[in-house]
Amino acid sequence: MDWGTELWDQFEVLERHTQWGLDLLDRYVKFVKERTEVEQAYAKQLRSLVKKYLPKRPAKDDPESKFSQQQSFVQILQEVNDFAGQRELVAENLSVRVCLELAKYSQEMKQERKMHFQEGRRAQQQLESGFKQLENSKRKFERDCREAEKAAQTAERLDQDINATKADVEKAKQQAHLRSHMAEESKNEYAAQLQRFNRDQAHFYFSQMPQIFDKLQDMDERRATHLGAGYGLLSEAELQVVPIIAKCLEGMKVAADAVDAKNDSQVLIELHKSGFARPGDVEFEDFSQPMNRVPSDSSLGTPSDGRPELRGPGRSRAKRWPFGKKNKTVVTEDFSHLPPEQQRKRLQQQLEERSRELQKEVDQREALKKMKDVYEKTPQMGDPASLEPRITETLNNIERLKLEVQKYEAWLAEAESRVLSNRGDSLGRHTRPPDPPASAPPDSSSNSRSQDNKESSEEPVSEEGQDAPIYTEFDEDFEEEPASPIGHCVAIYHFEGSSEGTISMAEGEDLSLMEEDKGDGWTRVRRKQGGEGYVPTSYLRVTLN
């Protein structure tokens, strides 16, 4: 069934239907265009979100990047970024394959439809023009017939009138004959025009318009087929990115499974282990026998002359714990300002960097030597003397780096022996680790070495005192001065500060942060109701000013 046969008289209906089809095509193009804008906005927001949460520092400078939790989170962000890229790809495919192509096709269809309907209207105008000519010839034939009949009646009347002259009668007969001849010609013209119109009308209804309608039908069916293919592109664009999106989701799952709590705990130990030995037991000082009491270096807050130390409200003099932090840390080249374990790691890093630089300089020296040999054998390639400054510079760099490598090797050996010594002393003194932190808290006060300490060091040390590692390089006296908090913190857990230098705190208590953790696991805080001391860093949620 075709339009030319079944819808031969529905010209206006076909005109409305084809226009509706083109409007539908344009609406779909507009819909896909807005869909691409949604996809692009979604991808842009995802990329902004990823950029917001990605670490700002490079991985090599960020200690948090060593934790599997952080690595998994970064991997998830990267997968989300890749997912955003797939949404952009969907938007691009829809924009190019649907919006642009269908919009172009729609314009072509509009031009074709316009051409077909213009052809149909021209055919209608031609048929109407033929019909008007037929009507004109018909009216002329009718008029000529009346005139001929009238002329014949006039001639017959004059012929029967005895008073009419012969000339008048002859003239009337000639006029009647002329009118009759004109009527006959009009009849023939009318008959010919009618035959021509009938032929044109048959051609119009049975050939010309059916062909135009069939062309419109073919055009509309092609438009519908193309539109259906455009519908399919919508899902095809999604199906193309499904494998990549599935990989992104699988990558997120792998990242989630890669979180290793035990390994992160070990990483934290490796990052912040100080390497200090645990402090030895504090000696019992028998004040019941003051005459024979021998002061000990492990006595806290007792001068070496045997007199009790007077403490006033404005002064607090006590020996700092071995892990105490100095108010002002002087950074040294051998990293001796750091705890032993951290010192060893930093020295190892420096040694590796110097070794790499040394190898690089050695390779460069060999390359320069080979280049010099080539220049000597082939002078036209270059002047060997021009390489001498660079060779000399390279040799100087090699000598300098060798000395630095030797220096760091010596420092590293010393640091490693110190770490092993502290570890051995700690294992020999304690059967189990104390709870909480592995290191003892520093005293809340420190001062420089005094003459009292010198006198005390000259006295014989008991055998028990020899087992206790006394880190005199960390011991110094100082007068407490009011200090401004550098931040605030909240206690996550309850802590009972029973040791010297520590302070108790309740869970949820707000505290002022006086001094940050320097790697020994302790942080100095001040309570609102008064009193300062050290608490475990892991028990706090810290916010710096």
Backbone hydrogen bonds, N-H to C=O, Kabsch-Sander energy under -0.5 kcal/mol:
donor,donor_aa,acceptor,acceptor_aa,energy
6,E,2,D,-2.4
7,L,3,W,-2.2
8,W,5,T,-0.5
10,Q,7,L,-1.6
14,L,10,Q,-2.4
15,E,11,F,-1.8
16,R,12,E,-2.3
17,H,13,V,-2.5
18,T,14,L,-2.4
19,Q,15,E,-1.5
20,W,16,R,-2.3
21,G,17,H,-2.2
22,L,18,T,-1.8
23,D,19,Q,-2.2
24,L,20,W,-2.4
25,L,21,G,-1.9
26,D,22,L,-2.2
27,R,23,D,-2.3
28,Y,24,L,-2.2
29,V,25,L,-2.0
30,K,26,D,-2.2
31,F,27,R,-2.5
32,V,28,Y,-2.6
33,K,29,V,-2.2
34,E,30,K,-2.3
35,R,31,F,-2.2
36,T,32,V,-2.5
37,E,33,K,-1.7
38,V,34,E,-2.0
39,E,35,R,-2.4
40,Q,36,T,-2.7
41,A,37,E,-2.4
42,Y,38,V,-2.5
43,A,39,E,-2.7
44,K,40,Q,-2.4
45,Q,41,A,-2.4
46,L,42,Y,-2.2
47,R,43,A,-2.5
48,S,44,K,-2.3
49,L,45,Q,-2.3
50,V,46,L,-2.5
51,K,47,R,-2.6
52,K,48,S,-2.0
53,Y,49,L,-1.5
54,L,50,V,-1.5
61,D,58,P,-1.1
62,D,58,P,-0.6
62,D,59,A,-0.8
65,S,62,D,-1.4
66,K,63,P,-1.7
67,F,64,E,-1.5
71,Q,67,F,-2.4
72,S,68,S,-2.7
73,F,69,Q,-2.1
74,V,70,Q,-2.6
75,Q,71,Q,-2.3
76,I,72,S,-2.5
77,L,73,F,-2.3
78,Q,74,V,-2.3
79,E,75,Q,-2.4
80,V,76,I,-2.5
81,N,77,L,-2.2
82,D,78,Q,-2.3
83,F,79,E,-2.6
84,A,80,V,-2.3
85,G,81,N,-1.8
86,Q,82,D,-1.7
87,R,83,F,-1.8
88,E,84,A,-2.0
89,L,85,G,-1.9
90,V,86,Q,-2.3
91,A,87,R,-2.2
92,E,88,E,-2.5
93,N,89,L,-2.7
94,L,90,V,-2.5
95,S,91,A,-2.3
96,V,92,E,-2.5
97,R,93,N,-2.7
98,V,94,L,-1.4
99,C,94,L,-2.3
100,L,95,S,-2.2
101,E,96,V,-1.1
102,L,98,V,-2.4
103,A,99,C,-2.0
104,K,100,L,-2.2
105,Y,101,E,-2.5
106,S,102,L,-2.6
107,Q,103,A,-1.7
108,E,104,K,-1.8
109,M,105,Y,-2.5
110,K,106,S,-2.2
111,Q,107,Q,-2.0
112,E,108,E,-2.3
113,R,109,M,-2.9
114,K,110,K,-2.4
115,M,111,Q,-2.0
116,H,112,E,-2.3
117,F,113,R,-2.3
118,Q,114,K,-2.1
119,E,115,M,-2.1
120,G,116,H,-2.1
121,R,117,F,-2.4
122,R,118,Q,-2.2
123,A,119,E,-2.0
124,Q,120,G,-2.2
125,Q,121,R,-2.7
126,Q,122,R,-2.5
127,L,123,A,-2.2
128,E,124,Q,-2.7
129,S,125,Q,-2.6
130,G,126,Q,-2.2
131,F,127,L,-2.2
132,K,128,E,-2.1
133,Q,129,S,-2.1
134,L,130,G,-2.2
135,E,131,F,-2.4
136,N,132,K,-2.6
137,S,133,Q,-2.6
138,K,134,L,-2.1
139,R,135,E,-2.6
140,K,136,N,-2.5
141,F,137,S,-2.3
142,E,138,K,-2.4
143,R,139,R,-2.5
144,D,140,K,-3.0
145,C,141,F,-2.2
146,R,142,E,-1.8
147,E,143,R,-2.5
148,A,144,D,-2.6
149,E,145,C,-2.3
150,K,146,R,-2.4
151,A,147,E,-2.6
152,A,148,A,-2.4
153,Q,149,E,-2.1
154,T,150,K,-2.2
155,A,151,A,-2.4
156,E,152,A,-2.2
157,R,153,Q,-2.1
158,L,154,T,-2.3
159,D,155,A,-1.9
160,Q,156,E,-1.4
161,D,157,R,-0.9
162,I,160,Q,-0.6
164,A,161,D,-0.7
169,V,165,T,-2.2
170,E,166,K,-2.9
171,K,167,A,-2.6
172,A,168,D,-2.5
173,K,169,V,-2.5
174,Q,170,E,-2.4
175,Q,171,K,-2.3
176,A,172,A,-2.3
177,H,173,K,-2.6
178,L,174,Q,-2.4
179,R,175,Q,-2.5
180,S,176,A,-2.1
181,H,177,H,-2.2
182,M,178,L,-2.5
183,A,179,R,-2.4
184,E,180,S,-2.0
185,E,181,H,-2.2
186,S,182,M,-2.6
187,K,183,A,-2.3
188,N,184,E,-2.4
189,E,185,E,-2.7
190,Y,186,S,-2.9
191,A,187,K,-2.7
192,A,188,N,-2.5
193,Q,189,E,-3.0
194,L,190,Y,-2.6
195,Q,191,A,-2.2
196,R,192,A,-2.5
197,F,193,Q,-2.7
198,N,194,L,-2.6
199,R,195,Q,-1.9
200,D,196,R,-2.6
201,Q,197,F,-3.3
202,A,198,N,-2.2
203,H,199,R,-2.2
204,F,200,D,-2.5
205,Y,201,Q,-2.7
206,F,202,A,-2.3
207,S,203,H,-1.4
208,Q,203,H,-3.7
209,M,204,F,-2.5
211,Q,207,S,-1.8
212,I,208,Q,-1.9
213,F,209,M,-3.1
214,D,210,P,-2.6
215,K,211,Q,-2.1
216,L,212,I,-2.3
217,Q,213,F,-2.5
218,D,214,D,-2.6
219,M,215,K,-2.6
220,D,216,L,-2.7
221,E,217,Q,-2.5
222,R,218,D,-2.3
223,R,219,M,-2.4
224,A,220,D,-2.5
225,T,221,E,-2.5
226,H,222,R,-2.5
227,L,223,R,-2.5
228,G,224,A,-2.5
229,A,225,T,-2.2
230,G,226,H,-2.1
231,Y,227,L,-2.2
232,G,228,G,-2.0
233,L,229,A,-1.7
234,L,230,G,-1.0
234,L,231,Y,-0.6
235,S,231,Y,-0.9
236,E,232,G,-2.4
237,A,233,L,-2.5
238,E,234,L,-0.8
239,L,235,S,-2.6
240,Q,236,E,-2.0
241,V,237,A,-0.7
241,V,238,E,-0.7
242,V,238,E,-0.7
245,I,241,V,-2.9
246,A,242,V,-2.8
247,K,243,P,-1.9
248,C,244,I,-2.3
249,L,245,I,-2.6
250,E,246,A,-2.5
251,G,247,K,-2.7
252,M,248,C,-2.1
253,K,249,L,-2.0
254,V,250,E,-2.7
255,A,251,G,-2.4
256,A,252,M,-2.2
257,D,253,K,-2.4
258,A,254,V,-1.2
259,V,256,A,-1.0
261,A,259,V,-0.6
264,D,260,D,-2.3
265,S,261,A,-2.1
266,Q,262,K,-2.0
267,V,263,N,-2.6
268,L,264,D,-2.5
269,I,265,S,-1.9
270,E,266,Q,-2.5
271,L,267,V,-2.4
272,H,268,L,-2.1
273,K,269,I,-2.1
286,D,284,F,-0.6
287,F,285,E,-1.1
289,Q,286,D,-1.1
292,N,289,Q,-0.7
293,R,289,Q,-0.6
299,S,296,S,-1.7
301,G,299,S,-0.6
306,G,303,P,-1.2
312,G,310,L,-0.5
315,R,312,G,-0.8
318,A,316,S,-0.6
324,G,321,W,-2.1
329,T,327,N,-0.5
330,V,328,K,-0.5
331,V,329,T,-0.7
335,F,332,T,-1.4
338,L,335,F,-1.7
341,E,274,S,-4.5
343,Q,339,P,-2.8
344,R,340,P,-2.4
345,K,341,E,-1.9
346,R,342,Q,-2.4
347,L,343,Q,-2.5
348,Q,344,R,-2.3
349,Q,345,K,-2.3
350,Q,346,R,-2.5
351,L,347,L,-2.6
352,E,348,Q,-2.3
353,E,349,Q,-2.5
354,R,350,Q,-2.6
355,S,351,L,-2.3
356,R,352,E,-2.3
357,E,353,E,-2.4
358,L,354,R,-2.7
359,Q,355,S,-2.5
360,K,356,R,-2.2
361,E,357,E,-2.4
362,V,358,L,-2.5
363,D,359,Q,-2.5
364,Q,360,K,-2.2
365,R,361,E,-2.5
366,E,362,V,-2.3
367,A,363,D,-2.3
368,L,364,Q,-2.5
369,K,365,R,-2.3
370,K,366,E,-2.3
371,M,367,A,-2.3
372,K,368,L,-2.6
373,D,369,K,-2.4
374,V,370,K,-2.1
375,Y,371,M,-2.4
376,E,372,K,-2.5
377,K,373,D,-2.2
378,T,374,V,-2.7
381,M,378,T,-1.9
382,G,379,P,-1.4
386,S,383,D,-1.1
387,L,384,P,-1.5
388,E,385,A,-1.1
391,I,387,L,-2.4
392,T,388,E,-2.9
393,E,389,P,-2.5
394,T,390,R,-2.4
395,L,391,I,-2.5
396,N,392,T,-2.4
397,N,393,E,-2.3
398,I,394,T,-2.3
399,E,395,L,-2.4
400,R,396,N,-2.5
401,L,397,N,-2.7
402,K,398,I,-2.4
403,L,399,E,-2.1
404,E,400,R,-2.2
405,V,401,L,-2.8
406,Q,402,K,-2.5
407,K,403,L,-2.5
408,Y,404,E,-2.9
409,E,405,V,-2.5
410,A,406,Q,-2.2
411,W,407,K,-2.3
412,L,408,Y,-2.8
413,A,409,E,-2.5
414,E,410,A,-2.2
415,A,411,W,-2.6
416,E,412,L,-2.8
417,S,413,A,-2.2
418,R,414,E,-1.9
419,V,415,A,-2.5
420,L,416,E,-2.6
421,S,417,S,-2.2
422,N,418,R,-2.6
423,R,419,V,-2.5
424,G,420,L,-2.4
425,D,421,S,-2.5
426,S,422,N,-2.4
427,L,423,R,-2.3
428,G,424,G,-2.1
429,R,425,D,-1.2
430,H,426,S,-1.9
447,N,476,E,-9.9
447,N,477,D,-1.5
448,S,476,E,-1.0
448,S,477,D,-2.9
454,K,450,S,-1.5
455,E,451,Q,-2.4
456,S,452,D,-2.3
457,S,453,N,-2.0
458,E,454,K,-0.9
458,E,455,E,-0.7
459,E,455,E,-0.6
459,E,456,S,-0.9
466,Q,462,S,-1.5
467,D,463,E,-0.9
467,D,464,E,-0.5
468,A,464,E,-0.6
468,A,465,G,-0.6
470,I,468,A,-0.7
471,Y,469,P,-0.7
472,T,470,I,-1.5
474,F,471,Y,-1.7
475,D,472,T,-1.2
476,E,474,F,-0.5
477,D,446,S,-0.6
477,D,448,S,-0.6
478,F,447,N,-0.6
486,I,513,L,-3.1
487,G,513,L,-0.9
488,H,543,T,-2.6
489,C,511,L,-2.4
490,V,541,R,-1.7
491,A,509,E,-2.2
492,I,539,Y,-3.4
493,Y,539,Y,-1.0
495,F,505,M,-2.5
497,G,495,F,-0.8
498,S,496,E,-1.7
502,T,499,S,-1.7
503,I,534,Y,-1.4
505,M,495,F,-2.6
508,G,491,A,-3.1
509,E,506,A,-2.1
511,L,489,C,-3.0
512,S,526,R,-2.6
513,L,487,G,-2.7
514,M,512,S,-0.6
514,M,524,R,-2.1
515,E,524,R,-1.7
523,T,535,V,-2.5
524,R,515,E,-1.3
525,V,533,G,-2.8
526,R,512,S,-2.2
527,R,531,G,-2.5
528,K,510,D,-0.5
530,G,527,R,-1.3
533,G,525,V,-2.0
534,Y,501,G,-2.4
535,V,523,T,-2.2
537,T,521,G,-2.3
539,Y,536,P,-1.4
540,L,537,T,-1.9
541,R,490,V,-1.9
542,V,540,L,-0.5
543,T,488,H,-2.7
545,N,486,I,-2.6
